[in-house]
Amino acid sequence: MASPTLFFAIVLLIQGVSSTTFTFTNNCPYTVWPGAISGASSPLLPSTGFELQQGASQSLQAPSQWSGRMWARYQCSTDSSGRFSCESGDCGTGQIACGSSGGAPPTTLVEFTLQGSGGQDFYDISNVDGFNVPVSVAPQGGGPPGSCSSTACAANIDGECPQELQYTSPSNGAVIGCKSACLAFNTDQYCCRGAFGSPSTCKPTNYSQFFKNACPQAYSYAYDDSSSTFTCTGANYLITYCPN
């Protein structure tokens, strides 16, 4: 029979392989409400939405082979009837928890596939749906050498957003998001669909290049894979809003 020490070491090893810790930190000068939605074959995370005040952190455990996306909501409030809503990134549930509902674009997305091909984690930051809050992803531990790079979209794209892409607050008119060209114009060319639905036909545009110049590590359009997808194995992840 294995010794108690060996037994618990094996248990910890199994837990380390089968689960991943996401730690969310808010460095923004305002409160954000992170939201999370799971992929079709993945269970919901223990929390699908929570409040994160300036300077606060919160961690979530993700099960093995989880996939999904996270985003930040802000300028949120609860009305007299108890309904919760956000001007940016709202998931439409009327509650802080998003459940299986995604955030209304434009939002800066963080996307994960844990223990995917070859047992690797795949992660990226995406502006394909536009931008609302700067964010970074930093692996904590993991390997192998040469992988596990941090990635970020740390620029304040809202402040430089072209007028035709601006998403403004309904309460005060301030720019609180920057739409992608697909979201703003809904054409096949900008949305990489129809005749433009392949890597060979959907190419960067002036609008996607605007996002790429601001955030070189983030997806700027649907087929922007080569410079935007990162891998690691066996890591936990620190997700920081307003990393600068």
C-alpha positions as CSV (number, residue, x, y, z in Angstrom):
1,M,0.0,0.0,0.0
2,A,1.3,3.5,-0.9
3,S,2.3,5.7,2.0
4,P,-0.1,8.6,2.9
5,T,2.5,11.1,1.6
6,L,2.8,9.3,-1.7
7,F,-1.0,9.0,-2.0
8,F,-1.5,12.8,-1.5
9,A,1.4,13.5,-3.9
10,I,-0.4,11.4,-6.5
11,V,-3.7,13.2,-5.8
12,L,-2.1,16.6,-6.2
13,L,-0.3,15.6,-9.4
14,I,-3.6,14.4,-10.9
15,Q,-5.3,17.7,-9.8
16,G,-2.6,19.7,-11.4
17,V,-2.9,17.9,-14.7
18,S,-6.7,17.9,-14.7
19,S,-7.5,21.4,-13.7
20,T,-6.3,24.9,-14.5
21,T,-6.5,28.1,-12.4
22,F,-7.5,31.3,-14.0
23,T,-6.7,34.4,-11.9
24,F,-8.3,37.6,-12.9
25,T,-6.8,40.9,-11.7
26,N,-8.3,44.4,-12.3
27,N,-5.8,47.2,-12.8
28,C,-8.3,49.5,-14.4
29,P,-9.3,52.8,-12.7
30,Y,-12.9,51.5,-12.6
31,T,-14.8,48.3,-11.7
32,V,-15.1,45.5,-14.2
33,W,-17.4,42.5,-14.2
34,P,-15.6,39.6,-16.0
35,G,-17.9,37.2,-17.9
36,A,-17.1,33.7,-19.1
37,I,-18.9,31.4,-21.6
38,S,-18.0,27.8,-22.2
39,G,-17.6,26.1,-25.6
40,A,-20.4,23.7,-26.8
41,S,-18.8,20.6,-25.3
42,S,-17.4,22.2,-22.1
43,P,-19.2,22.6,-18.7
44,L,-19.8,26.0,-17.2
45,L,-17.0,27.5,-15.0
46,P,-17.8,27.7,-11.2
47,S,-18.6,31.4,-11.8
48,T,-19.7,32.8,-15.2
49,G,-19.7,36.5,-14.0
50,F,-18.5,38.4,-11.0
51,E,-17.6,41.9,-9.8
52,L,-13.9,42.9,-9.7
53,Q,-13.2,46.2,-8.1
54,Q,-10.1,48.3,-8.9
55,G,-7.1,46.4,-7.6
56,A,-9.0,43.2,-6.8
57,S,-8.2,39.6,-7.9
58,Q,-10.3,36.5,-8.1
59,S,-9.5,32.9,-9.2
60,L,-11.6,30.2,-10.9
61,Q,-10.8,26.6,-11.5
62,A,-11.4,25.2,-15.0
63,P,-11.8,21.5,-15.6
64,S,-9.6,19.5,-18.0
65,Q,-10.1,20.1,-21.7
66,W,-12.2,23.2,-21.1
67,S,-12.7,25.7,-23.9
68,G,-14.4,29.0,-23.9
69,R,-13.9,32.7,-23.8
70,M,-13.8,35.6,-21.3
71,W,-14.4,39.3,-21.5
72,A,-14.9,42.3,-19.3
73,R,-18.1,44.3,-18.7
74,Y,-18.1,47.8,-17.3
75,Q,-20.4,50.7,-16.6
76,C,-22.7,48.3,-15.0
77,S,-25.6,49.0,-12.6
78,T,-28.7,47.4,-11.0
79,D,-32.0,49.1,-11.5
80,S,-34.9,49.5,-9.1
81,S,-36.4,46.2,-10.1
82,G,-33.1,44.4,-9.4
83,R,-32.1,43.9,-13.0
84,F,-28.3,44.0,-13.6
85,S,-27.0,45.4,-16.9
86,C,-23.9,46.9,-18.4
87,E,-23.4,49.5,-21.1
88,S,-20.3,47.6,-22.4
89,G,-20.1,43.8,-22.8
90,D,-23.6,43.0,-21.3
91,C,-24.6,39.3,-21.5
92,G,-28.3,40.1,-21.3
93,T,-29.3,37.8,-18.4
94,G,-30.3,40.5,-16.0
95,Q,-27.9,39.1,-13.5
96,I,-24.1,39.3,-12.8
97,A,-23.8,35.6,-13.8
98,C,-23.8,35.2,-17.6
99,G,-24.5,31.4,-17.7
100,S,-24.4,30.3,-21.3
101,S,-24.9,33.9,-22.7
102,G,-22.0,35.7,-24.4
103,G,-21.2,39.4,-24.1
104,A,-22.6,41.9,-26.6
105,P,-19.9,43.2,-28.9
106,P,-17.7,45.1,-29.1
107,T,-15.6,43.3,-26.5
108,T,-12.0,42.3,-26.1
109,L,-12.1,38.5,-26.0
110,V,-9.7,36.1,-24.2
111,E,-10.1,32.6,-25.7
112,F,-8.8,29.3,-24.4
113,T,-8.7,25.6,-25.4
114,L,-7.1,23.6,-22.5
115,Q,-5.4,20.3,-23.2
116,G,-6.1,20.4,-26.9
117,S,-4.0,18.9,-29.7
118,G,-1.0,17.2,-28.2
119,G,-2.1,18.1,-24.7
120,Q,-1.3,21.7,-25.3
121,D,-3.3,24.7,-24.1
122,F,-4.1,27.2,-26.9
123,Y,-4.9,30.8,-26.0
124,D,-5.3,34.2,-27.7
125,I,-6.7,37.7,-27.4
126,S,-9.2,38.6,-30.1
127,N,-10.4,41.9,-31.5
128,V,-12.4,40.1,-34.1
129,D,-15.6,41.3,-32.3
130,G,-14.0,44.7,-31.5
131,F,-12.5,46.1,-28.4
132,N,-13.6,47.5,-25.1
133,V,-11.1,46.9,-22.3
134,P,-7.3,46.3,-22.4
135,V,-6.2,42.9,-21.3
136,S,-3.2,40.6,-21.0
137,V,-2.7,36.8,-20.5
138,A,0.4,35.5,-18.7
139,P,1.0,31.8,-18.1
140,Q,2.2,30.9,-14.6
141,G,4.6,28.0,-14.9
142,G,4.2,25.3,-17.6
143,G,6.3,24.4,-20.6
144,P,7.9,23.3,-22.8
145,P,10.8,25.8,-23.3
146,G,10.1,28.2,-26.1
147,S,6.3,28.2,-25.5
148,C,4.2,29.8,-22.7
149,S,4.6,33.4,-23.9
150,S,2.5,36.2,-22.5
151,T,0.2,38.0,-24.8
152,A,-1.6,41.4,-24.4
153,C,-3.8,44.0,-26.0
154,A,-2.7,46.8,-23.7
155,A,-3.5,49.8,-25.8
156,N,-6.5,52.0,-25.2
157,I,-8.0,51.4,-28.6
158,D,-11.2,53.2,-27.6
159,G,-9.3,56.5,-27.5
160,E,-8.0,56.1,-31.1
161,C,-11.1,54.4,-32.6
162,P,-12.2,55.7,-36.1
163,Q,-15.5,57.5,-35.8
164,E,-17.3,55.0,-38.0
165,L,-16.3,52.2,-35.6
166,Q,-17.0,54.0,-32.3
167,Y,-19.4,52.5,-29.8
168,T,-20.7,55.1,-27.4
169,S,-22.3,55.1,-24.0
170,P,-26.1,55.6,-24.2
171,S,-26.0,57.5,-20.9
172,N,-23.2,60.0,-21.5
173,G,-22.0,59.6,-25.2
174,A,-18.5,58.6,-24.3
175,V,-16.7,56.1,-26.5
176,I,-16.7,52.8,-24.5
177,G,-15.9,50.4,-27.3
178,C,-14.5,50.1,-30.8
179,K,-16.4,47.9,-33.3
180,S,-14.8,45.6,-35.7
181,A,-15.5,46.4,-39.4
182,C,-17.6,43.2,-39.5
183,L,-19.7,44.4,-36.7
184,A,-20.0,47.9,-38.1
185,F,-20.7,47.2,-41.7
186,N,-21.7,43.5,-41.8
187,T,-20.2,42.7,-45.3
188,D,-18.8,39.4,-46.5
189,Q,-15.4,41.0,-47.0
190,Y,-15.1,42.3,-43.5
191,C,-16.7,39.2,-41.9
192,C,-14.7,36.6,-43.9
193,R,-17.7,34.8,-45.2
194,G,-19.2,33.9,-48.6
195,A,-16.6,34.4,-51.3
196,F,-14.3,35.7,-48.6
197,G,-14.7,32.7,-46.3
198,S,-11.2,31.2,-46.5
199,P,-7.6,32.3,-45.6
200,S,-6.8,32.7,-49.3
201,T,-9.6,35.1,-50.0
202,C,-10.1,37.0,-46.6
203,K,-7.1,39.3,-46.3
204,P,-6.3,42.2,-43.9
205,T,-8.1,45.5,-44.5
206,N,-7.4,49.0,-43.4
207,Y,-9.7,48.5,-40.5
208,S,-8.2,45.2,-39.3
209,Q,-4.7,46.8,-39.7
210,F,-5.8,49.5,-37.3
211,F,-6.4,46.9,-34.6
212,K,-3.2,45.1,-35.5
213,N,-1.1,48.2,-35.3
214,A,-2.6,48.9,-31.8
215,C,-2.3,45.3,-30.5
216,P,0.2,43.3,-32.6
217,Q,-0.3,40.1,-30.6
218,A,-4.1,40.0,-30.8
219,Y,-6.4,38.7,-33.6
220,S,-7.4,41.5,-35.8
221,Y,-9.6,39.5,-38.2
222,A,-10.7,35.9,-38.5
223,Y,-7.7,34.4,-40.2
224,D,-5.0,36.2,-38.3
225,D,-3.6,33.0,-36.7
226,S,0.1,33.1,-37.4
227,S,0.9,35.9,-35.0
228,S,-2.0,35.6,-32.6
229,T,-2.3,32.1,-31.2
230,F,-0.1,30.9,-28.3
231,T,0.5,27.6,-26.6
232,C,1.6,26.2,-23.3
233,T,1.3,23.0,-21.3
234,G,0.5,22.5,-17.6
235,A,0.2,26.2,-16.7
236,N,-2.2,28.4,-14.8
237,Y,-3.1,31.8,-16.2
238,L,-3.1,35.3,-15.0
239,I,-5.7,37.5,-16.8
240,T,-5.1,41.2,-16.1
241,Y,-7.4,44.0,-17.2
242,C,-5.7,47.3,-18.0
243,P,-2.2,45.7,-17.6
244,N,-0.4,49.0,-18.0
